[in-house]
Amino acid sequence: MTSVAARLTRRSVRRSVILGTLLSVAVAVLLLAWRDYRFATRLLTAQASASMSASVSSAAARLEALVGARLDAVRTAAQNPLLIEFAEGSQPSKAGALYALNALVRVDPIHNTLAGLVASDRRLLLATSEEVGETTTGPVRDLPFPSVVSFGTSDGSAANTTFLASVRSRTGQQLAVLGLRTRPTAFTQILSEIGTVAPSAGLLRVRKVTGDVVGAWPLPRRDGVQPARQSWDSLPANVELLSEATLAGGVRERRYRLRTHGNVIRETALRLTTVPWYVAMTTDEDVVLEPARREARSTLLFAGAVLLSVAMLSAVVGGRFAKRIEDMAVVVRRIARGDHGARVPLDGTDDEITQLGRDVNRMTDELAGTLSSLEERTQQLESELDERAILEARLVESRRMEAIGMVAGTVAHDFNNVLTIMLSAAETAREALPEHHQALADIEEIAMAAERGVDLTRRLLSIARQSDARPSRMDAAVLVRENGRLLRRLVPEGTLDVVTVDARAWVYIDPTELLQALLNLVANARDASGGNVPHVTVQVERVSRSPEGLLSGAKLGDGEYVAISVRDRGTGMSPDTVARLCEPFFTTKPRGKGTGLGLASVAKAMHEAEGALAVASALGEGSTFTLVLPYAGSRNDHVSANAGSSSAAPSGR
């Protein structure tokens, strides 16, 4: 009986040692894993909240700007005297009114679809398209301010949006309502750009406060579930609200659980101030917290392996070294309670228990090191997240400018080699010919063209770096006439007419830049003729206002300008092609015939001279490119352009 009791006691002690050791290690590992998981969860949640709030605020700001621009355009068009006269019944004003409506559509031809004028009794007066939907009966209510109307479709998807403004008489009476219809793609484009760069992007929706969808991204499939109506003050159906808060900038943040699936959804939303709309972003928290859960699973797997090793080791040696194991368990419990300085005491023996003590101490050191590394990594991650947004924005621009700089440098280097040969050959030929030889004039012109080429390489490099242009006050008409022979050589198989004004056409620009821009436009006009004989007209005139069709988003104020136009009779261009003319490396010429840098450099040179590049083109009607520069002379300066030099010292600006 005594031996049996002793064996039972030893087994009880061994079992207690094993269970105590396993429990202590398990608790310590679980506490560390839970602490790591909670920290990662809070970090990811905070990052997702900040990212979604910034994305919603950015989308709302861009939508405000878009809607405000459309309302301003409609308000301005509604004040057009021709529209007012036509609304009052003046039929001779119909052509001008229709032109004003078409100009309103052309402000953004990609998204604007229709502009129309409706009388107060809902009678259609004028429209830019014959495809006009039915109108309801009854009078049109008075519109004190421009407004926005967007009708949702039966399936909940976004419909076209109409921007309205009242056309009033001089006495303030509403004569008609001017409407501009815009596709929902104008809003979808903004949402897609925001959603592409946002790290926590989910579903982006623009809705009226009443719930109708105005724009959505990603676009719902035709055969899929369409966006449901959801007003600003209501919750989606079949959800349970978990929390709601108001963040900086008035952004509303809500978390709710779907009763059907159990998923937790995070939503950030912000109301617009211009119109009764709001923009909302929703994302599944499972997607946001997946990295933390994956790390927690890895930690638990590692902990399970450690526990299994400890259990096997304790089962083998627990019977003989129960007391030492119990002491070791006490140390492990202290570690589990957060005492990371606790260590297993080691005596002079060299057995399995001693080795286990060393392993426990090593594991404790590694855990302490891991915690320290996690804290350091957390600080690094916060710093990297702050720098990432800045670096991403710079990366796109740096890659583009790097490519342009490489091309510009290579071309400039090779071009300089060619110009060096030309200048050397011209100088040799000039010295070899008699003084009055008839070829001397051509050689002089070759040398002058080569000298201009040296300046052109400098302009080519200015595409990718700060410009080093040397502007001066000069007469554009004189420059065109003096270089008429050079321009005609660009059209050897056709004709080139030069038409200049008699009065001075003073401008302030680098003469080399202006001549290079003109050479680019003449060469493009020659190539645009296709298989026909080129016929190009270069005209210099002074105008009282800037022409329409300015490229690269340029805007010029009121005043007097010098317009240098290059007109061809080629095939013309579509609106899509015109919209991309100033993009670097975009060209409609065959491979090997163009680089796509010509018009980009011309537009940049005009911008640096406070001018702009304009184009008027239509398929089958040819194209007219116009260099628009501010007039740099006085109103009484009408001296003949045949007198004087083509450039002068810079005048005060």
PyMOL commands that set and color helices and strands:
alter all, ss='L'
color gray80, all
select helices_A, chain A and resi 2-78+81-87+91-105+185-197+248-250+285-317+322-336+352-432+440-461+476-482+484-489+511-527+575-579+598-608
alter helices_A, ss='H'
color red, helices_A
select strands_A, chain A and resi 112-119+124-127+147-150+161-168+174-182+203-208+213-217+239-246+252-258+264-271+277-284+472-475+495-499+506-509+535-543+561-567+612-617+623-630+647-648
alter strands_A, ss='S'
color yellow, strands_A
deselect
rebuild
show_as cartoon
